[in-house]
Amino acid sequence: MAVNSPLPIASDLKPVAGIQLGYAEAGIKKPNRKDVLVMALAPTATVSGVFTTNRFCAAPVQVCKAHLEALRISSSPIRALVVNTGNANAGTGDAGLAAANATCVALAELLGCESSQILPFSTGVILEPLPVDRLTAGLPKAIANLKEDNWYMAAESIMTTDTQPKAASSTVVINGKTVTMTGISKGAGMIKPNMATMLGYLAMDAKVAQPVLDHLVKQAADKSFNCITIDGDTSTNDSFMLIATGASELEINDIDSPEYKALASAVIALSQKLAHMIIRDGEGATKFMTITVEEGLDVEECRKIAYSIAHSPLVKTAFFASDPNLGRILAAIGYAGVNDLDVSRLNLYLDDVWVAKNGGRNPDYREEEGQRVMKQSEITIRVKLARGNAEATVWTCDLSHDYVSINADYRS
């Protein structure tokens, strides 16, 4: 069960004019489960995305990048996205590329557009051939139930080891014009995006120029999906897509405008909410942990230290057990790769408890206070480096017995 993350309510997910969603049960891995999703876009839509940095990136990621690049040149719009779960189509070589392209061709024929106007996505088991015939056979049904208010069903359609769908909506008023945005995400393991098996899709009805959207998707990812980790594994299929359908009155063409700043703030907030849902639903997770590193020389070193703590199996298992063996955190800081770090100036806090002072145990620290905090389901670790003004925050979860069990049985 996800940590303090209630199920989304379908009626709370707001339709976004200019995008329709349809799903199907294609039997890609298991029968009787939603495993194909089609998102059909209005011709006015602009689309941008960020993808995994894993060198073994999946075939659909390669095709997505190629189609987006080609359409930047031709100025043709993306008309649809298609997602399948149950199979990652990664580590599949030329056959995988052929399958991803065949999926695009099949959907393009049904929608009356070019295959280059389709973006494919896959998630699931790596190194297994994609059953493309089953996928394409499910496309007509997905198209038949295209609706603007299918967001909850869409969130269910992209799940793998997720215990619940992840979806949220928000609205923002900018210069008197209302912008509606809704997003879905998936992921519970193999999560350390670096743009895991992480997928995220956020649509809004604003009209946003392509260069502006390209900037915004990177900005939003860097402050949300690129700040989460469950197990430190960057997947072959990570993708975060931002869609501006152009159906509302708000139009943004300049990243320096006040309107852009307001829109970016709203997009980042919703992206963070979707990213947090992934961590809260981490495989076997029992605790949601915020790790903030402050007073660094630059953001990069703050992130290095935050991720070092977040990735440590010793730290994560200690938090699962509520065992205040907090020297493990100091060790993780020390091997993070900040070679000129003066640990004699470092301070460590666990929520409101001052644990380490000037590089050593705080004389006033009591272990029962540390254990009190560690028993909570929501915990903040705060590190102060006393080196500068930079800071960074990473979100993670603990590591339990269930994580091992889930991943040992994943293909069963």
C-alpha positions, 0 to 999 in steps of 0.5 A: 500500500502506498505511503500516505497516498490515497487513491485518486478519485476519477471525478476529481481528474479534470478533462483537458480540452484537446486531448482524448484518452482510450484504453484496451486489454490486449493481453500483452503480458496477462489477460484481463488487464488494461495494457494499451493506452492511446492519447489522441491530440488536437492538431493545435497541440505542441509536445515535448519530452525528456528521456532516459540517459541509460545508454541501453535505451528502449526501442520506443525511446529511440523512435520517440526521439527520432519522430520529435526531431523530424517534426521539429524540421517539418513543423508537423504536429504530433497527433497521438501517443501510444503506451503499452505495459507488460513489455519494455521492448528494450534490449530487443535490437532491430526487431524491437525498433521494427516493432515500435515503428510497426505500432506507429504505422498501425495507429497512424492508419487508424487515425489518418496521419503519418506514422512519424506523428505518433510517439510510442512508449513501452514499460515492463520486462526488458529483453523480451520481444514485444508481441506487436500483433497483440498490441496493434490488435488492441488499438481499434478498441482503444480508439473506440473509447477515446474520451476527454475524461478517461484519465483514471483509466489511462493511469491504470493502463500504464501500471506494472508493479504499481499498487495503485494508479497515479493521477492528479489535476490542477487549475491556475488562473493567469491574466484572468485566463484559466488553464487546466492541467492533468497528469498521470505517472507510473513507476514503483521500482527501477526508479532513479530517473535522469533525464526508471521504469518511470513514465509521466504524461502531463497535459494542459490546455494552454497554447505554448510555443515549441521552444518554450515547451522544450524549456519548460519540460526540462525545468519541470523534470529537473525539479520533480522526476529527476529528484526521486529515487527508489533503488538507484536504477535508471531504467531503459524506458524513462520518459516524461512528456509535456503536452500543451493542447492550445485549446485555451485562451492563454498563449505563451511565447516567451520564457521571460514573461510573467505568464511563463513563470506562473505557468511553470510554477503550476506545472512544476507543482503538479509534476512534483505531486506525480513524482511523489506518488511514485516514491510513496508507491515504491516497491515495498515502501513503508516510509516517504523520506525527504533528503535536503542538503543545504549550504553547499557550494553548488547544486551539483554537490548538494545532489551528489550528497543527497543521492548518496544518502538516498541510495545507501542500502544501509541507510534505507534498511535502517529507516525501515527498521526504525533503527537510529543507526545514523552514522550510516548517513555520515558515511554516505555523505563521506563517500559521495565524492565531494573530495574537499568537504570539511566534515568538521563543519557539517550538521545533520538533522532528523526532522526537528532532532539535531543529530550531528554537530560540527561533524560529530555526535551532538552532545544533546542528541538522545537516541530515543529522539532519533527513534521517535522520528524514524517511526514516522511514515514521513521523515526529513533528513537535513544536512547543512554543509556550511560551504555556501548558499546552494541546496537540493532536495531528493525524495526517496523511500525505505528498503524493506523485505518486500522490495526483494520479494517483489523483484525476485518474483517479477516475471512469475 
